[in-house]
Amino acid sequence: MKYLSLLFIPLLWLCSVSCDHNNDDVTIQDPIQDPIEDPMIVPNNSAHVTAVNASGQSGNIAFNVTIESPDTGCDQYADWWEIISADGTELIYRRILAHSHVEEQPFTRSGTAPLDSETEVIVRAHMNTLGYGNVAYRGSVATGFTQELLEEGYGQAIETLEPQPDDCAF
């Protein structure tokens, strides 16, 4: 019995050390909170798309777009996400975001676009003061979407097209 207790005490100590949930040296990162799939893709300081889910029939494709942005309030916030042609020359759909998302990061918003399920598009985000983010997603409903780093100024002419946000609610 004496030897059994000598084994039990070190085992109990080992468990208490390795099972310490308050250990500040241990960091568990939820992969959803790390939106950049490719470590070579580094977002600029603007809003960037972290996920795109699309489904539906041709002519009526539903998009769920997740965005991460350095919102500070109405003075700096992600004011839209949009779907553009793969060559960056045509605005297909723009989802206006009516308020900042300071306490909700990342956040997901939905929209429906009149697309064929085979049409390749780019989904990207925009901030009222910083412009377009450089991390976007390219793909189609048929092939799925993958993360892509856009060149600075890609599709810049689309920025002034309607619709535009009226104002920031909060």
Secondary structure, DSSP 8 states (H G I E B T S, - for coil): -HHHHHHHHHHHHHHHHHT-TT-TT-----GGG---SSTT----SS-EEEEEEEEEETTEEEEEEEEE----BTTB-EEEEEEEETTS--EEEEEE--S--TTS-SEEEEEEE---TT--EEEEEEETTTEE-SEEEEEETTTEEEEEE--TTTTGGGGGSS--------
